[in-house]
C-alpha cells in the first residue's frame, strides 16, 4: 500500500526507546542523540522505496554526522510475514549498504506506534532537545537517478543543526506501509 507521511508536528517531543541491533547491541534515544540532533529513519529491507534511496540516505547521514547530527535506522516490519526483513537480513542489508549508523529491531512495534510511523521510509528529524522538526522526504529524485537532486532532508537537518528549527515547508515522503502484526 502506497502512503504519504503525515505533516510534521513541530515540537513534538520524541519518545524514549531502548532497542537492539541484530547483533544484540542496545541503543536508546539518549545514547543516540547527537550534539545537534538525531535523524530517525523507519526503514525495512524489502521496500522498493527504501531500496531506491538507501545509498543516498547513507551518504547524507555521513554529512549530517559532520554537522553533529547522528542517524539511526529502525525496522518495525513484521518479519515473520516478511522474512526479507528478519534480523539476519537486516545485518546483511546494513553491511551491503555500508551503514555507519545502527539499524535497530522494533520487535514489538511499540516504538513505531509511539512515533506514529506509518511507512518505509519514514523520517523523523529531531533537534538537540529531541523535538520533531522534520517529517518529509529524503529528496526530490523519486525512484529514478539522483543526479541533480535536491537533498531536502539533508538541507532541513543542516538547518536544524544551526537554528534548532526545521523548514516550514516540507514535502511528505512517499512510501510503502509498515507491515503491522495481525
Long-range contacts (C-beta under 8 A, 24 or more apart in sequence): 1-176, 1-177, 2-174, 2-175, 2-176, 2-177, 3-118, 3-119, 3-174, 3-175, 3-176, 3-177, 4-172, 4-173, 4-174, 4-175, 5-118, 5-119, 5-122, 5-123, 5-135, 5-136, 5-137, 5-172, 5-173, 5-175, 6-116, 6-118, 6-135, 6-172, 7-135, 7-170, 7-172, 8-132, 8-133, 8-134, 8-135, 8-136, 8-166, 8-170, 9-132, 9-135, 10-131, 10-132, 10-133, 10-165, 10-166, 11-131, 11-132, 12-131, 12-132, 13-130, 13-131, 13-132, 14-38, 14-40, 14-115, 14-124, 14-126, 14-130, 14-131, 14-132, 15-111, 15-114, 15-115, 17-110, 17-111, 17-114, 19-74, 19-104, 19-105, 19-106, 19-111, 20-104, 20-105, 21-91, 21-102, 21-103, 21-104, 21-105, 22-87, 22-88, 22-90, 22-91, 22-94, 22-103, 22-105, 23-91, 25-102, 27-72, 27-102, 27-104, 29-130, 32-70, 32-72, 32-102, 33-70, 33-126, 33-128, 33-130, 34-64, 34-65, 34-68, 34-69, 34-70, 34-128, 35-68, 35-69, 35-128, 36-67, 36-68, 36-69, 36-127, 36-128, 36-160, 36-161, 37-68, 37-69, 37-70, 37-125, 37-126, 37-127, 37-128, 37-133, 37-157, 37-160, 37-161, 38-69, 38-70, 38-71, 38-72, 38-126, 38-130, 39-64, 39-69, 39-70, 39-71, 39-72, 39-123, 39-124, 39-125, 39-126, 39-153, 39-157, 40-71, 40-72, 40-74, 40-115, 40-123, 40-124, 40-126, 41-71, 41-72, 41-73, 41-74, 41-121, 41-122, 41-123, 41-124, 42-73, 42-74, 42-75, 42-76, 42-112, 42-115, 42-117, 42-119, 42-120, 42-121, 42-122, 42-123, 42-124, 42-178, 43-73, 43-74, 43-75, 43-103, 43-120, 43-121, 44-75, 44-76, 44-77, 44-82, 44-85, 44-120, 44-178, 44-179, 45-75, 45-84, 45-85, 45-89, 45-90, 45-93, 46-77, 46-82, 46-84, 46-85, 47-120, 47-121, 47-175, 47-176, 48-143, 48-176, 49-120, 49-121, 49-143, 49-173, 49-174, 49-175, 49-176, 50-120, 50-121, 50-175, 50-176, 52-142, 52-143, 53-121, 53-138, 53-139, 53-141, 54-97, 55-97, 56-138, 56-139, 56-141, 56-146, 56-149, 56-151, 57-121, 57-138, 58-97, 58-98, 58-99, 58-100, 60-138, 60-151, 60-153, 60-154, 61-100, 61-101, 62-100, 63-154, 63-158, 64-154, 64-157, 64-158, 64-161, 65-100, 67-157, 67-158, 67-161, 68-161, 69-157, 69-160, 69-161, 70-101, 71-100, 71-101, 72-101, 72-102, 72-103, 72-104, 73-99, 73-101, 73-102, 73-103, 73-104, 74-103, 74-104, 74-105, 74-106, 74-111, 74-112, 75-103, 75-104, 75-105, 75-106, 75-120, 76-106, 76-109, 76-111, 76-112, 76-117, 76-178, 77-120, 77-178, 77-179, 78-109, 78-179, 78-180, 78-181, 78-182, 80-181, 81-179, 81-181, 82-179, 85-179, 109-178, 109-180, 109-181, 112-178, 117-178, 118-177, 118-178, 119-173, 119-175, 119-176, 119-177, 119-178, 120-175, 120-176, 120-178, 121-173, 121-175, 122-173, 122-175, 122-178, 123-153, 123-173, 125-153, 125-156, 125-157, 125-160, 125-166, 126-160, 127-160, 127-164, 127-165, 127-166, 128-164, 129-164, 133-160, 133-164, 133-165, 133-166, 134-160, 134-166, 134-167, 134-170, 135-170, 135-172, 136-170, 136-171, 136-172, 136-173, 137-171, 137-172, 137-173, 137-174, 138-173, 140-171, 142-174
